[in-house]
């Protein structure tokens, strides 16, 4: 079964129709929590991981739609990683979106704001505002994009995993305008070598310092953004994948989050690889862990 899934994911790419893409401003009007400073975004190509985006202050949502007639109603909002200091827009963004499209899943790459006092009045909440706005936008436009409003998930890599898990544990407090009272809760989460905690010992200090824009955060800030402390019975079902030898973001981030999900009886699946480091640059292969993710989606009943 698993072998068939991985083969179907990646073979015969050349016969697929072109994948439709559209990049949209995330907010229809003014960007909340913005200082309106001059746009200073830059990007450059890295030979190992592809395009990198820096100083993002104008968030966008890029829509990747499956070939005509192949959409199955599922949607995944993808949050690239980069320690809240940069965004890996290809390897942890567009490349993954295209792989989802081959499975009939509509994907959205979120280019969220990177915390910076020059661009945000409160840098710590800018990324979460953008994640909430992305969920709201996809639900509002579900008909246009052939999406089932009950099958909208969020995915994140590394610090993007922190953002995704923050959206999945703090959805009950809207940090954006939401007069329509649209649900900001993702229906599921996919967390790939995620930063989960800001606590001493296992927290990723670089991500914490960048998001909170300080090297001396308050206990309240650390608590709020240590997402393992905010799991409850309403937390979305979650797929976790990590490597034991990750020395950048310790595997305990995923393990502790999984244990809290289990305690609160939230459906969860976790895959821990012996080797992989941070970023899975050499192992496990994309086909390996992504195939298990697709299998989880099938077993969970979201897709056939």
Secondary structure, DSSP 8 states (H G I E B T S, - for coil): -HHHHHHHHHTTGGGS---EEEEEESSSS--TTB-------EEEEETTTEEEEES--S-EEEEEE-STT---S-EEEEE--STTT-EETIIIIIHHHHHHHTTT-EEEEEE-----TTTBSSHHHHHHHHHHHHHHHHHHTTTTTT--TT-EEEEEETHHHHHHHHHHHSTTS--S--TT------SEEEEES-----STTTS-HHHHHHHHT-SS--HHHHHHT-GGGG--TTS-EEEEEEETT-SSS-THHHHHHHHHHHHTT--EEEEEESS-TTTTSSSS-HHHHHHHHHHHHHHTTS--
